[in-house]
Amino acid sequence: MARSAAVKRTGRQDPAGSAFGNRVRLLREQADLTLEQVAKLSGVSRAMLSKVERGEKSPTIGVAKRIAQALGTSFSTLVGDDGTARRAFALVRKDQRQIFRDAETGFERHLLSPLMAGIPVEVVLHHLPAKTSTGKLPPYPTGVTKHVLASRGRIVVGVDKIEAILEEGDTLYFEADVEHWVENRTARPAEYYLVISAAQTFPRRSEARS
């Protein structure tokens, strides 16, 4: 079964949301951070973080990525697990994908790469319903780049103050150390692939303790 990090926005826990929230709390405690410190680092309110940890609120991908960066980890690690040891050969079946779903918008993020420690490249498939946006995503550390391939429909990719329209088959490369986002402004669903390359790991944010 594919692993999913979706939560219905009802104020009640569900198993997937509870697991995601437990993961956030565990990593926060391991980093010796308070909710207030994570809120300051991520720009996500303390109230929202508290609801996420309790499994009562499903974050958008943008919010989840801000939390991941504040905790000094990657998004995939945050919504999955620590990953297995790096191997020379790793097969990921379709039904084994790590999937992040936004229950409100229908947005889906499918991790196509194996979740293993030390891999500098991730391959991801995003499903973006009609009239839906990822919202603004936080800057990655310097050295992280993204390749975007529009595989279905038309998408708009915003990078800082620049927008590019991608039709099916079009590709875009950009350095991801600035705010960026993807929108589907059409009445049809869209899909696109991302190749995320990291020139460095995601270090602990020691300044959070100050």
BELHU-V707211 format. One record per residue. N is the residue number from 1. SS is DSSP state (H for helix, E for strand, C for the rest). Layout:
n=[N/N]
ss=[SS/SS]
//
This chain:
n=[1/2/3/4/5/6/7/8/9/10/11/12/13/14/15/16/17/18/19/20/21/22/23/24/25/26/27/28/29/30/31/32/33/34/35/36/37/38/39/40/41/42/43/44/45/46/47/48/49/50/51/52/53/54/55/56/57/58/59/60/61/62/63/64/65/66/67/68/69/70/71/72/73/74/75/76/77/78/79/80/81/82/83/84/85/86/87/88/89/90/91/92/93/94/95/96/97/98/99/100/101/102/103/104/105/106/107/108/109/110/111/112/113/114/115/116/117/118/119/120/121/122/123/124/125/126/127/128/129/130/131/132/133/134/135/136/137/138/139/140/141/142/143/144/145/146/147/148/149/150/151/152/153/154/155/156/157/158/159/160/161/162/163/164/165/166/167/168/169/170/171/172/173/174/175/176/177/178/179/180/181/182/183/184/185/186/187/188/189/190/191/192/193/194/195/196/197/198/199/200/201/202/203/204/205/206/207/208/209/210]
ss=[C/C/E/E/C/C/C/C/C/C/C/C/C/C/H/H/H/H/H/H/H/H/H/H/H/H/H/H/H/H/C/C/C/C/H/H/H/H/H/H/H/H/C/C/C/H/H/H/H/H/H/H/H/C/C/C/C/C/C/C/H/H/H/H/H/H/H/H/H/H/C/C/C/C/H/H/H/H/H/C/C/C/C/E/C/C/C/C/C/C/C/C/C/H/H/H/C/E/E/E/E/C/C/C/C/C/C/E/E/E/E/C/C/C/C/E/C/C/C/C/E/E/E/E/E/E/E/E/C/C/C/E/E/C/C/C/E/C/C/C/C/C/C/C/E/E/E/E/E/E/E/E/C/C/E/E/E/E/E/C/C/E/E/E/E/E/C/C/C/C/E/E/E/E/E/C/C/C/C/E/E/E/E/E/C/C/C/C/C/E/E/E/E/E/E/E/E/C/C/C/C/C/C/C/C/H/H/H/H/C]
//
